[in-house]
Amino acid sequence: MRRYFKEYEVVCPHVYERFGGDVWRFFDDKLTEVIIWLRRELNRPITVNTYTKGLTQRGLRCNLCSLVRHQTDKRVCYMSPHVLGAALDFDVEGMTAGEVRNWLYVHALDLPHPVRLERGVEWVHLDVASDGVELITYFDG
């Protein structure tokens, strides 16, 4: 993973500040395999978090992140794949989110693990919290 992503790109600032370069242990191995496979196959940069643009919760989220904290404040049990190290939201250089989702559909048989993709968003949400029955499961956010 380190070859393609810096630690601060894939975790929220809280996790990076606390754990620095030791963040990879929090990620599901299946997600790591899928995102590395995708990066190699597309041969294009993939951007998860960009702190300078205010994008800080597109990778691993912790209990201090506003998206998680908001649910906790409402007393909602929040078990997003993002808090389990099993999801990333990202952009691929030179491709729209729809193009990436279509590319994944065409190459579904080559996926190292089944994935879930969110429909109708301007970024790619990919997670490995699949039931494993379908190679790609789509959901509405």
C-alpha positions in Angstrom: 0.0 0.0 0.0 2.8 2.4 0.9 4.0 2.4 -2.7 0.8 4.0 -3.9 -0.6 5.8 -0.9 0.8 7.8 2.0 -0.6 7.0 5.4 -2.2 10.5 5.8 -4.1 10.0 2.6 -6.1 7.0 3.7 -7.0 7.8 7.3 -8.6 10.7 9.1 -6.2 13.3 10.7 -7.0 11.9 14.2 -5.7 8.5 13.4 -2.7 9.8 11.5 -1.8 12.1 14.4 -2.1 9.2 16.9 -0.5 6.3 14.9 1.5 8.0 12.1 3.0 5.4 9.8 1.4 2.5 11.7 -2.1 2.9 10.3 -2.0 0.0 7.8 -2.8 -2.5 10.6 -6.3 -1.1 10.8 -7.3 -1.9 7.2 -9.1 -5.0 6.1 -6.7 -7.1 4.0 -9.3 -7.6 1.3 -9.6 -3.8 0.9 -5.9 -3.5 0.7 -5.7 -6.1 -2.1 -8.6 -4.6 -4.1 -7.3 -1.0 -4.0 -3.7 -2.1 -4.9 -5.1 -4.2 -7.7 -7.3 -1.3 -9.0 -4.3 1.2 -8.8 -2.1 -1.2 -10.8 -4.7 -2.1 -13.4 -5.8 1.5 -14.0 -2.3 2.8 -13.8 -3.6 6.2 -12.7 -3.3 8.0 -9.4 -6.1 7.4 -6.9 -6.9 10.2 -4.4 -8.6 9.4 -1.1 -8.1 12.2 1.4 -6.9 15.7 0.5 -6.6 17.7 3.7 -5.9 20.9 1.8 -9.4 20.5 0.1 -11.1 19.6 3.4 -11.4 15.9 2.4 -10.5 14.1 5.6 -13.0 11.4 6.1 -12.9 9.4 2.9 -10.8 6.6 4.2 -10.6 5.2 7.7 -12.8 7.2 10.1 -12.5 7.2 13.9 -14.8 8.0 16.7 -13.6 11.7 16.7 -14.6 12.3 13.1 -17.7 14.5 12.7 -19.5 11.9 10.5 -19.1 9.3 13.3 -19.5 11.6 16.2 -22.8 13.0 14.7 -24.3 9.5 14.7 -23.1 8.8 18.2 -24.6 12.1 19.4 -27.9 10.9 17.9 -27.4 7.6 19.7 -27.3 5.8 16.4 -25.2 2.6 16.1 -22.8 3.5 13.3 -21.0 0.5 11.7 -19.9 2.0 8.4 -17.2 0.0 6.6 -15.2 3.2 6.9 -14.8 2.7 10.7 -13.9 -0.9 10.1 -11.1 -0.2 7.7 -13.1 -1.8 4.9 -14.0 1.2 2.7 -12.5 4.0 0.8 -14.1 7.0 -1.0 -11.8 8.1 -3.8 -11.3 9.8 -7.2 -9.2 8.4 -10.1 -7.2 10.9 -12.1 -8.7 11.4 -15.6 -11.9 9.4 -14.9 -15.3 10.2 -13.6 -16.8 8.2 -10.8 -19.2 6.7 -13.3 -16.4 5.6 -15.6 -14.6 3.9 -12.7 -17.8 2.1 -11.6 -18.3 1.0 -15.3 -14.7 -0.1 -15.5 -15.1 -2.2 -12.4 -18.3 -3.8 -13.8 -16.5 -4.8 -17.0 -13.6 -6.2 -15.0 -15.6 -7.8 -12.2 -14.3 -11.3 -12.9 -10.8 -10.0 -12.2 -11.6 -8.5 -8.8 -9.5 -10.1 -6.0 -12.6 -9.9 -3.7 -16.3 -9.0 -4.0 -17.0 -5.3 -3.5 -19.8 -3.0 -2.9 -20.2 0.3 -4.8 -22.3 3.3 -4.0 -24.5 4.6 -6.8 -25.3 8.2 -7.6 -22.4 9.9 -6.0 -19.7 12.0 -7.6 -16.9 10.0 -6.1 -16.3 6.2 -5.9 -17.2 4.5 -2.7 -15.8 1.0 -2.7 -16.0 -1.4 0.3 -15.4 -5.1 0.9 -18.4 -5.4 3.3 -20.0 -7.6 0.8 -22.0 -10.8 1.5 -19.7 -12.4 -1.1 -22.6 -13.7 -3.3 -22.2 -11.1 -6.1 -18.9 -9.9 -7.4 -20.2 -6.3 -7.3 -23.1 -5.2 -5.1 -24.5 -1.7 -5.7 -26.3 0.3 -3.1 -27.8 3.8 -2.8 -26.3 6.0 -0.1 
